[in-house]
Structure formats: C-alpha cells, structure tokens
Amino acid sequence: MPDSMSEQLQQDMECEGLLECFHGLKQLDKDCFRVLVDAGEPLTIDEVAEAVDRERSTAYRSVQRLLSAGFIQKEQINYDQGGYYHVYRPTDPSQIADDMQRMLNDWYAKMGQLIGEFETKYEQREPSRPSAES
C-alpha cells in the first residue's frame, strides 16, 4: 500500500481495496469475506477454514477481524439436545457502504480541521514596519 495520499490517488484501486484501506484487513480476510459472500448461506469456522485452505485458528482470527469491522454477522445455532455452534454470514452490502461513507465523512471532517489548524499556525504574519522616526 502506498505511504502518501498522493500516491494512493495515483494508484488504480478496486472496490475490494476499501476493505484494506478502511479497516486494514489482510488478503486472508478478503478471501474469507469472499467465501462467505459466495456461499449464499451461513458458514461455520470449519467450513470457512476449509474453503481458504487454512488452519481453523487462522480462519477464526480472520473471521473475528471481519466481525469487528462489521463486514459479517455471527449467529448462534442451538442443538435440540443442548449445546450450540456459530455460523457467519456477510452483512448487507448497503449497510457496509453506509458505514464506510460515515467513516469517510468523519475522516474528511478531521482532515479539514487539521488543515485549518495548519493554516492558522503557519499563516504569513504581516511584517512589522520600521517606525517613521528618522
């Protein structure tokens, strides 16, 4: 990922790049998200791990990052004889887009504030004139 904003603006980006840009998600996180989207039904951690060919614990950490970023939802399924397990499904894309738009608006407002502070701090001051006493 480029270091500066000007480098980012010059780079071609795809919509999946938003996952990385907004939330710092890794390639595995994007792969797990794609698996959940393509599945069309909620999946267990074991099913996600198998689909991305990773250990269960590795897939679990990735799913937890997606969950805390709001990209997926967790649902508890109860067994009739007691006990339960969890399944995961993608969050509605329009909700994710709304959340990212809110985050972008907050970022934009913060950058505007910082630019204003920069201008105030470094604005050119009127040079003092020498006194007219000669």
C-alpha positions in Angstrom: 0.0 0.0 0.0 1.4 3.4 -0.9 2.5 5.6 2.0 1.1 9.0 1.0 -2.3 10.2 -0.1 -0.9 11.5 -3.4 0.5 8.0 -4.1 -2.9 6.4 -3.3 -4.7 8.8 -5.6 -2.4 7.9 -8.5 -2.9 4.2 -8.0 -5.7 2.2 -9.6 -8.0 0.9 -6.9 -10.7 -1.7 -6.8 -13.7 -1.9 -4.5 -12.1 -4.7 -2.5 -9.2 -2.3 -1.7 -11.7 -0.5 0.5 -11.5 -3.4 3.0 -7.8 -2.9 3.3 -7.9 0.9 3.1 -10.7 1.5 5.7 -10.1 -1.4 8.1 -6.5 -2.6 7.5 -7.8 -6.1 6.5 -5.4 -8.6 5.1 -5.6 -10.7 2.0 -6.8 -13.7 4.0 -9.6 -11.5 5.5 -10.7 -10.6 2.0 -10.6 -14.3 0.9 -12.7 -15.3 3.9 -15.2 -12.5 3.2 -15.4 -13.6 -0.5 -16.0 -17.2 0.7 -18.9 -16.1 2.9 -20.4 -13.9 0.1 -20.1 -16.7 -2.5 -21.5 -19.4 -0.2 -25.1 -17.9 -0.2 -25.7 -19.4 3.2 -24.1 -19.0 6.7 -20.9 -21.0 7.2 -19.1 -22.3 10.3 -15.5 -21.5 11.0 -14.5 -25.1 9.9 -16.2 -24.5 6.5 -14.5 -21.2 6.0 -11.1 -22.7 7.0 -11.5 -25.5 4.5 -12.6 -23.1 1.7 -9.5 -20.9 2.2 -7.2 -23.9 2.9 -6.0 -22.6 6.3 -6.0 -23.9 9.9 -9.2 -23.4 11.9 -7.4 -21.0 14.3 -6.1 -18.9 11.4 -9.5 -18.7 9.8 -11.1 -17.9 13.2 -8.8 -14.8 13.7 -9.6 -13.6 10.2 -13.3 -14.0 10.8 -13.0 -12.2 14.1 -11.4 -9.2 12.3 -14.3 -9.2 9.7 -16.8 -9.4 12.6 -15.3 -6.5 14.5 -15.1 -4.4 11.2 -18.8 -5.1 10.7 -18.4 -7.0 7.4 -20.0 -10.1 8.7 -22.6 -11.2 11.3 -22.5 -14.1 13.8 -25.5 -16.2 14.6 -25.8 -18.9 17.3 -27.5 -22.2 16.3 -28.7 -24.3 19.2 -28.8 -28.1 19.2 -32.0 -29.8 20.3 -30.2 -31.9 22.8 -28.2 -28.9 24.2 -25.2 -27.0 23.1 -24.7 -24.7 20.2 -22.4 -23.6 17.4 -21.9 -20.3 15.5 -22.3 -19.6 11.8 -21.3 -16.4 9.9 -22.8 -14.6 7.1 -21.9 -11.3 5.3 -23.5 -8.1 6.4 -25.9 -6.4 3.9 -23.6 -4.5 1.4 -25.6 -1.3 1.7 -25.1 -1.3 5.5 -21.3 -1.8 5.0 -21.3 1.0 2.3 -23.2 3.3 4.7 -20.7 2.6 7.5 -17.7 3.3 5.2 -19.4 6.5 4.0 -19.8 7.6 7.6 -16.2 6.8 8.3 -15.0 8.7 5.2 -17.1 11.7 6.2 -15.6 11.7 9.7 -12.1 11.4 8.2 -12.8 14.3 5.8 -14.1 16.5 8.7 -11.0 15.6 10.7 -8.6 16.4 7.8 -10.4 19.7 7.2 -9.9 20.6 10.9 -6.2 19.7 10.7 -5.8 21.8 7.5 -7.4 24.7 9.3 -5.1 24.3 12.3 -2.1 24.2 9.9 -3.2 27.4 8.2 -3.7 29.2 11.5 -0.4 28.0 12.8 1.7 28.9 9.8 -0.2 31.7 8.1 2.0 34.6 6.9 2.0 37.3 9.5 2.1 40.9 8.4 5.7 42.0 8.7 6.2 44.8 11.3 7.1 48.2 9.7 10.0 50.2 10.9 9.0 53.3 12.8 8.9 56.6 11.0 11.3 58.3 13.4 14.2 59.5 11.4 
